[in-house]
Amino acid sequence: MQIEPEKTAVRVALWRAMHVQIDSPPHVFDDVVGLQLVAPNESWRQRPDMDPQGTRGFRAGVVARARFIEELVEEQLAHGVTQYVLLGAGLDTFAQRRPDLASRMRIFEVDQPGAQLWKRERLVELGLGIPSWLHFVPVDFEAGQSWWEKLVAAGFDTRAPAVVVSTGVSMYLSHEANLATLRQVAVLAPGSSFAMTFLLPLDLIDPAERPLHQMLHERARASGTPFISFFAPEEVMTLAREAGFDTARYVSNDDLNARYFADRSDGLEVPRGEAFLIAAI
């Protein structure tokens, strides 16, 4: 078992930190805890995947989706939903940054065993600790383990509503696996909601932006984690309804830009390519 975080999780954590360090205020999302966890060497900003200009759109997308999810969780908490499940949690830092919200909930982080062991050790080393309301749910997906069974074994209450979130995961799963996830979440208690990011097919992306996305696809393939699933908005919403959700809506890059990047002086914005499915029971 490799005891280290996924490369994609590290990249997301560093992009979040870069937003705070180099983008003009107001910052969409303020997170340097992930940088503290990773503790890269001093030259980390010189990494090819940290190029300030070449990756600014992806950086904007990462902070926008993080802000959007956090607002969704806060909204659901106000409605009495106190269970929060992160599928493919990676180096998420909600529990460390927002104890004002997290301490009123039960947080379940689902991820690979080695990555979670690494994260637990780093949290302790940094003095951040692991509060009683934060539950790590290690699941060996390659061995065919069921995240649902592991989640229930970790103390998840199937009778109570929950917010379940999956960001930056669907593109690595088959259509069948994504549908299975939707069907599993759709049997949660009434009042539950599910948020999932998904990639648009290249033919739905503006031709001027396609080369950048093609480069990202090639980079993912070269690293051994190719993107295998893409959805048109209508397709993913149909899947959600077929899985059993009462409502499903599409949140586009235009929606995120209007919400978080309007009137910015630096022109930072989310490129077309990744979008949100928000479904509710």
PyMOL commands that set and color helices and strands:
alter all, ss='L'
color gray80, all
select helices_A, chain A and resi 7-22+33-38+44-46+48-50+56-78+94-97+99-102+113-125+141-143+147-153+170-172+175-185+202-204+210-222+233-243+253-260
alter helices_A, ss='H'
color red, helices_A
select strands_A, chain A and resi 83-87+106-111+134-138+163-166+193-199+247-251+274-280
alter strands_A, ss='S'
color yellow, strands_A
deselect
rebuild
show_as cartoon
